[in-house]
């Protein structure tokens, strides 16, 4: 009996680590696949340990880690097997750092992209969009500057807007002042009531001012300028200067007041009249 135990002990001492592991596994009735499920170590690494193919591992740290898991699963002493491994390969165990029990893949996993990075970028983009929106809301509104009116072109003042007469008639601006810009003298105004139509004569330049008392359509022919048409509303004022002659028509003569060089004109119910300039006598 003692001889058989001594032979078993001597046989264990002569066995390699791989042979010891394989024999212990078979004693426990475990297959390689069953041991792989139990230890979560890949089948090829378990077979490499049992075949003493230690060069299949990336280093001693990984190999001793697998050896520790394998030994614990089979009820063997992990430290004793580790010492036996270094004796078998002829190296010291001092340079090998102890590793925790490894599970799943023995190979180091590649660097993975942190999930938090995508959320960080999304937060930065949202903050930029919000900042741009706030800046646009705080900036003062820029309004376009209306173009300056042409030099010498009078406007209806004070008056509501003057609408164009229709699709077939262009809306023209009020009559421009004389090119020289000189103030008109106060000429004598004479009325030719005998002629037809009504004519007012003046000497020198004349300034005409027309005020609408109600809605009225006015047609103006002054000097050599094109015909001007205006749709005036109540209180609208139209003024311009005449150098030689003018012809004015209106729909409702009772709804207007007209001045020639600040002198009121009596139209006597006429819906049209003429302005005729005369030569200024020297002296």
Secondary structure, DSSP 8 states (H G I E B T S, - for coil): -HHHHHHHHHHHHHS-HHHHHHHHHHHTT--HHHHHHHH---HHHHHHHHTT-GGGSS-HHHHHHHHHHHHHHHT--HHHHHHHHHHHHT--STTS-------S-SS-------HHHHHHHHHHHHHHHHHHHHHHHHS-----------TTB---TT----B-SBTTB------B--TT---------EEE-SSSSEEEEEES-EEEEEEESSSEEEEEEETTS--EEEEE-TT-EEEEEESSEEEEEES-GGGEEEEETTEE---TT-SEEEEEEE-----
